[in-house]
Amino acid sequence: MNKYKRTFFLLVKLLIVVGAFYFLYVKIANNERLPFHAFLEQLSIVGSKGILAILILLLFTDANWLLEIFKWKKLASIENKISFFEAYEQCFASLTASIITPNRIGEYGAKSIYFEKGKRKKITLLNLLGNLSQLTITVLFGVFGLLFLVRTYSFQYPEINMLKTLFFIALIVIAIVFSYKLKLKKVKDYLKNISNKLYVETLALSLLRYLFFSHQFIFLLSLFSVEIEYFTALNLLFCMYFLASIIPSIAIFDWAIKGSVAVWLFSFVGVNELTIITITAIMWMLNFAIPAIIGSIFVLNFKLEKSE
C-alpha cells in the first residue's frame, strides 16, 4: 500500500510541475496583448540601460522575496521552529503549487504538508494571517490611491463582471464555512495567544515588501523614460494593486489582470499602453514566473516522509 501511495505522490508532484511549466509557457509565448517578439524588443530597452540597472531590478526582487520568506519563518516558527532555508523552500514550493488554483488557495495546502498532521490547521491559519497582513497594507494604501484618483481625474467606472463577482462571493462563503470547521472559538483563542509584537512585525514586513515591489515598478517606468511625477505614479500603483487584489483570478493570470488595470489607470497620465504591459510582464516574470520555476525544484524534491 505504501508503494502505491509513493507512486501516487510522485505523479502528483510531476503533475504540479508540468502544469506549472505549461501555464508559464502559455502565458509568456501566447499572450495576445504582448506578442513574444514585441516583448523581446521591449526587453532590449532595459538591457540597453546597462548591467547596473538590471542588478537593481534583481535586488528589488530579492528584497521582495526575502521579506516574504522572513515573514513566513517568523509566523511558522510559532508552531515549529524552521530555518531560513526551510522557509525559503516552503514559500517557493507553495508558489509553484498555487499557480493553477483560484486566488492562490493552493498555497495553503502546499505549505501545510511540510508540517505534521496535528499542526496543519494552525499552519494554514498562520499562512492566512500572513496573507491578510499583506492584504491589509494593500487596502490601506489602496484607499489613499482611490481618493487621489477620484479627486484628480474624471472617468467612467469600469463595468463589473457579474460572474467574477459571484465567484468572489462564493469564495467568501467557502472561507466562512472553513472557519466554522476550524471551530471559530478555538481560532480566536489561538490568535489571542499570538503576541502583539508579532502582529506588528508581520505588518511591518508586509509594508516593506509592498514598498519594494511598488518602487520596482516605478524604477521600470524610469528605465522606459516615462515622465511622470513620483507622487502620481505611486498613487496609481496603490490603486492598481488594490483593484487587482479584489478581482478573483487564477494566479497564472495575475499578469493579465494587473496589466489591464494598469493600462486603464496610467492612461490618465498618457503612458503608452505597450510600455505598461511590458512593465507588468517584467514584474510578473521577476516576482512570479522565475520564483515558480525555482519552486518546481523543491516540489520535485519533496519527500513524502515530511508530511507524515
MOCOR-V140100 format. One record per helix or strand of 2 or more residues. SS is the DSSP state (a for helix, b for strand). FROM is the first residue (numbers start at 1). LEN is the number of residues. If there is no record, write none. Layout:
BEGIN
SS&FROM&LEN, SS&FROM&LEN
END
This chain:
BEGIN
a&2&28, a&36&12, a&51&26, a&84&14, a&106&7, a&117&36, a&162&20, a&184&9, a&196&28, a&230&16, a&251&19, a&273&29, a&304&4
END
